[in-house]
């Protein structure tokens, strides 16, 4: 059974700053004794989650979610105004403030001190319903605030979100929670384990970077006006280039369980609906191969597609092939580093097969060769469909 799907990819970038640290420099990772450029898994997941292209998560048709420190202010209060326009604004605001304290805790009164919370749009609609009912019974600010507080107090009130799951609303928390997980401290039963595991990507070679010095020219001054010769500012930023190795694991039973509402052990049962999970995986293959971190878009155009994408389906514990690049890649003269890195990746795969056996089914795409891992190199659409078919048929 394809208990896991493993995706290995190599993606090149030149002259970019994909992911910055607190000092504004490219994030780094030391591996094998050399410093590499790194893109965090948080950055990757953020861009995969929010892309609006034809293969984005929104295009799967699954209910979505939103993450914010101000969910009540931006999502619930506008819904209350539409649902209960006859209720005074002060009463709606008091109800919303009490809900914020229930969701965000003691620091809820200061939006800047809250931690961002991920809620599904179905959950937001449900919370709105609860407040509308309470406002119909309590007509002043103090009483409605107390009623909301009691409705979400310890005990059953704390389980307001998890009750949706029990009622069969499997995707109440949204597709993002099903994929990337969610922790709700106020309602632990509403927590969701992540079905998608994403590693930080890093360059297969030693970091290549330089400091880019640039100026901003003032259009309305000239060299005769002052000693700056028309410059309105002098700045510098770090730019990096490199070929990144990335690794993603899909826990198939958990993904199907999160989407279909079954137990993970029943993911491959004949009556389990795996259609949505298959469609989600198909979209994920597309976005992983084609959606890039978007920092400094206006000045670096940081867009690239994976030049190598290998997918494995099997039931053993996954294992990264990052060790292929423990020694940084140095391509021979007249050989592209992408070609050398791809060869290194395949050699490590063969070595792992010799040591542990080859138990996974594999397909891939490559811009460098016509075959990959013993099979013809597929077009991206074909590869995405192959991965989706592993879910639909529950077979490798």
C-alpha positions in Angstrom: 0.0 0.0 0.0 1.2 3.6 -0.6 1.3 4.5 3.0 3.7 7.3 2.1 4.4 9.4 -0.9 7.9 10.9 -1.0 8.8 13.8 -3.2 12.4 14.8 -3.9 13.1 17.9 -6.1 15.9 20.0 -7.4 15.1 23.7 -8.2 17.6 26.3 -9.5 17.6 30.0 -8.7 20.0 32.8 -9.7 20.4 36.2 -8.1 17.6 36.0 -5.6 16.9 36.4 -1.9 14.3 33.8 -1.3 14.0 33.7 2.5 15.5 36.2 4.9 16.6 36.0 8.6 16.1 38.6 11.2 19.1 40.5 9.9 17.8 40.6 6.3 20.3 38.1 5.1 19.6 34.8 3.3 18.8 32.0 5.7 21.7 29.6 6.1 22.3 26.0 7.0 25.6 24.3 7.8 25.7 20.8 6.4 28.7 18.5 5.7 31.1 21.2 6.9 30.0 23.8 4.4 27.5 26.7 4.7 24.5 26.3 2.4 21.7 28.7 1.5 18.4 27.6 3.0 14.7 28.1 2.4 12.6 27.3 5.5 9.7 24.9 5.4 7.5 27.6 6.7 8.2 29.8 3.7 7.7 26.9 1.3 4.3 25.9 2.9 3.1 29.5 3.0 3.6 30.0 -0.8 2.2 26.6 -1.6 -0.8 27.3 0.5 -1.6 30.8 -0.8 -0.8 30.5 -4.5 -3.8 31.4 -6.7 -2.8 29.7 -9.9 -4.9 27.0 -11.5 -3.4 24.3 -9.4 -3.6 26.1 -6.0 -5.4 24.6 -3.1 -8.4 26.7 -3.6 -8.9 25.0 -7.0 -9.4 21.6 -5.4 -12.9 22.7 -4.3 -12.2 21.8 -0.7 -13.3 24.2 2.1 -10.4 26.5 3.1 -9.3 28.3 6.2 -7.7 31.6 7.3 -4.9 32.3 9.8 -4.9 35.6 11.7 -4.6 37.4 15.0 -7.8 39.2 14.1 -10.3 36.6 13.0 -13.2 38.0 15.0 -12.6 41.6 13.8 -12.2 40.7 10.1 -14.4 37.7 9.7 -17.0 37.3 12.5 -18.0 40.9 13.2 -18.8 41.6 9.5 -20.9 38.4 9.4 -22.7 39.6 12.5 -23.5 42.9 10.9 -25.1 41.0 7.9 -26.9 38.4 10.0 -28.1 40.8 12.8 -28.3 44.3 11.4 -31.0 45.3 14.0 -28.6 44.5 16.9 -26.8 47.7 18.1 -23.2 47.8 17.0 -22.0 48.1 20.6 -23.7 44.8 21.5 -22.2 43.0 18.5 -18.8 44.4 19.5 -19.2 43.2 23.0 -20.1 39.7 21.8 -17.1 39.7 19.5 -14.7 40.8 22.2 -15.9 38.0 24.5 -15.4 35.5 21.7 -11.9 36.8 21.1 -11.1 36.2 24.7 -12.4 32.6 24.4 -10.3 32.0 21.3 -7.1 33.9 22.0 -6.9 33.8 25.8 -6.0 36.5 28.4 -4.1 38.6 25.9 -7.0 38.9 23.5 -7.8 42.5 24.2 -4.5 43.6 22.5 -4.5 42.3 18.9 -0.7 42.7 18.7 -0.2 40.3 21.6 -2.3 37.5 20.2 -0.9 34.5 18.5 -2.3 33.8 15.0 -5.0 31.2 15.0 -6.0 29.0 12.0 -9.8 28.5 11.6 -11.8 27.1 8.8 -14.5 29.2 7.1 -17.0 26.6 8.2 -15.9 27.1 11.8 -16.2 30.8 11.5 -19.7 30.4 10.2 -20.6 28.2 13.1 -19.1 30.6 15.7 -21.2 33.4 14.0 -24.3 31.2 14.4 -23.6 30.8 18.1 -23.2 34.6 18.6 -26.4 35.3 16.6 -28.4 33.0 18.9 -26.9 34.5 22.0 -27.6 38.1 20.9 -31.2 37.1 20.2 -31.6 36.2 23.9 -29.4 39.0 25.4 -29.9 42.5 24.3 -27.3 44.6 26.2 -23.6 44.6 26.1 -22.9 43.3 29.6 -25.3 40.4 29.4 -24.3 39.3 25.9 -20.6 39.4 26.9 -21.4 37.2 29.9 -23.5 34.8 27.9 -20.7 34.4 25.3 -18.2 33.8 28.1 -20.4 31.1 29.7 -20.9 29.5 26.3 -17.2 29.0 25.9 -16.2 28.4 29.5 -14.3 25.3 30.6 -16.0 21.9 30.0 -18.3 21.4 27.1 -18.0 25.1 26.1 -14.3 24.7 25.4 -15.2 22.0 22.8 -17.1 24.4 20.5 -14.8 23.7 17.6 -14.3 19.9 18.1 -18.0 19.5 18.2 -18.1 20.2 14.5 -15.8 17.3 13.8 -18.1 15.0 15.8 -21.0 16.2 13.8 -19.4 15.0 10.6 -17.9 18.3 9.5 -14.6 16.7 8.6 -13.2 19.7 6.8 -14.6 22.3 9.2 -11.1 23.4 10.0 -10.3 23.7 6.3 -7.9 22.0 3.8 -4.9 23.9 5.2 -5.4 22.3 8.6 -5.8 18.9 7.1 -2.5 19.3 5.2 -0.3 21.3 7.5 -1.8 20.6 10.9 -3.3 22.8 13.6 -3.0 23.3 17.4 -5.8 25.0 19.3 -4.8 25.4 23.0 -8.4 26.4 23.9 -9.9 23.2 22.4 -7.3 20.4 22.2 -9.8 18.0 20.6 -9.9 20.3 17.6 -6.2 19.8 17.0 -5.2 18.3 13.7 -2.0 16.3 12.9 -0.2 17.4 9.7 -0.5 15.0 6.8 2.2 16.9 4.9 5.8 16.9 6.2 8.1 19.5 4.6 11.8 19.7 5.1 13.8 22.9 4.8 15.4 23.0 1.4 19.1 23.8 1.0 21.6 24.3 -1.8 23.4 21.1 -2.9 26.6 23.1 -3.0 28.4 25.7 -0.9 26.6 29.0 -0.6 27.1 31.4 -3.4 26.3 34.9 -2.4 27.3 38.5 -3.0 26.4 41.9 -1.6 24.4 44.0 -4.1 25.1 47.7 -3.8 22.5 49.9 -5.3 21.2 53.5 -5.2 17.9 55.2 -5.5 17.9 58.0 -8.0 16.0 61.2 -7.3 14.1 62.1 -10.5 13.8 65.7 -9.5 17.4 66.6 -8.7 20.5 66.6 -10.8 24.2 66.4 -10.3 24.3 70.2 -10.0 22.0 70.3 -7.0 24.2 68.6 -4.4 27.1 66.3 -3.8 24.9 63.2 -4.1 24.7 63.6 -7.9 21.0 62.9 -7.8 21.1 59.9 -5.4 18.3 59.7 -2.9 19.7 56.8 -1.0 22.5 54.2 -1.0 21.7 50.6 0.0 22.9 47.1 -0.1 21.3 43.7 0.0 22.5 40.1 -0.2 21.8 38.0 -3.3 22.3 34.3 -3.6 22.3 31.7 -6.4 22.0 28.0 -6.1 20.4 24.6 -6.8 18.1 23.6 -3.9 17.2 20.1 -2.8 13.7 19.8 -1.3 11.9 16.9 0.3 8.3 16.4 1.1 6.4 13.4 2.6 2.7 12.8 2.3 1.2 10.6 5.1 -1.5 9.0 2.9 -3.6 7.4 5.6 -3.6 10.5 7.6 -4.4 12.7 4.6 -7.4 10.5 3.6 -8.5 10.4 7.3 -8.4 14.2 7.6 -10.3 14.8 4.4 -12.8 11.9 4.4 -13.4 11.7 8.2 -12.5 8.0 8.5 -9.9 6.4 10.8 -6.4 6.3 9.3 -6.5 2.5 9.5 -9.6 2.5 7.2 -8.1 4.8 4.5 -7.9 2.0 1.9 -11.3 0.5 2.7 -13.5 -0.1 -0.4 -16.1 2.3 0.8 -13.8 5.1 1.8 -14.0 8.1 -0.5 -10.5 9.0 -1.6 -11.4 11.2 -4.6 -10.6 14.5 -2.8 -7.4 13.2 -1.3 -6.3 12.1 -4.8 -7.2 15.5 -6.3 -5.3 17.3 -3.5 -2.2 15.3 -4.1 -2.4 16.0 -7.8 -2.5 19.7 -7.1 0.3 19.5 -4.6 2.6 17.9 -7.1 2.0 20.8 -9.4 2.6 23.6 -6.8 5.7 21.9 -5.4 7.2 21.8 -8.8 6.2 25.2 -10.0 5.5 27.6 -7.1 8.5 29.5 -5.9 9.1 31.6 -2.7 8.3 35.1 -3.7 10.6 37.4 -1.7 11.9 40.5 -3.6 9.7 39.7 -6.6 10.0 43.2 -8.1 13.8 43.3 -8.2 14.8 39.6 -8.7 11.8 37.9 -10.4 12.4 34.7 -8.3 10.5 32.3 -10.5 11.7 28.8 -11.3 10.5 25.3 -12.0 12.0 22.1 -10.6 14.4 20.5 -13.0 14.2 17.2 -11.3 11.2 15.8 -9.4 11.2 12.2 -8.2 8.1 10.7 -6.4 8.2 7.4 -4.5 5.2 5.4 -3.2 5.6 2.8 -0.6 4.7 1.6 2.9 8.1 1.8 4.6 9.2 4.7 6.8 10.3 7.5 4.6 13.9 8.6 4.3 15.3 11.7 2.8 18.0 11.7 0.2 19.7 14.8 1.6 22.7 12.7 2.4 23.5 12.7 -1.3 24.7 16.3 -0.8 26.5 15.9 2.5 29.6 16.6 0.4 28.8 19.7 -1.5 28.5 19.2 -5.3 31.3 20.5 -7.5 30.5 19.9 -11.1 33.3 19.0 -13.6 34.2 21.5 -16.3 31.5 22.0 -18.9 29.0 20.0 -16.8 26.0 21.8 -15.4 25.6 21.6 -11.6 22.0 20.5 -12.1 23.2 17.5 -14.1 25.9 16.6 -11.6 23.4 17.0 -8.7 20.8 14.8 -10.3 23.4 12.1 -10.9 24.4 12.3 -7.3 20.8 12.0 -6.2 20.3 8.9 -8.3 23.5 7.3 -7.1 22.5 7.8 -3.5 19.1 6.2 -4.4 20.8 3.2 -5.9 23.1 2.9 -2.8 20.1 3.0 -0.5 18.4 0.3 -2.5 21.5 -1.9 -2.2 21.5 -1.5 1.5 17.8 -1.7 2.3 16.1 -3.1 -0.8 14.0 -1.3 -3.4 10.5 -1.5 -2.1 9.0 1.7 -3.5 7.3 2.4 -6.8 8.9 5.4 -8.5 8.2 7.9 -11.2 9.8 11.3 -12.0 10.4 14.1 -14.4 13.8 15.5 -15.5 14.8 18.2 -17.9 18.2 16.6 -18.2 17.5 13.0 -19.2 14.8 10.9 -20.8 14.7 8.3 -18.0 14.7 8.8 -14.3 15.1 6.0 -11.6 14.5 3.3 -14.2 11.3 4.8 -15.8 10.7 7.2 -18.6 10.8 10.9 -17.6 7.2 12.1 -17.4 5.6 15.4 -18.1 4.4 17.2 -14.9 0.7 16.6 -15.6 1.4 12.8 -16.1 3.5 12.6 -13.0 0.8 14.4 -10.9 -1.8 12.0 -12.3 0.4 9.0 -11.4 0.7 10.2 -7.8 -3.0 10.9 -7.6 -3.8 7.4 -9.0 -1.8 5.8 -6.1 -4.4 7.4 -3.7 -7.4 6.6 -5.8 -6.5 2.9 -6.2 -4.8 2.5 -2.8 -1.9 0.7 -4.6 1.6 1.3 -5.6 
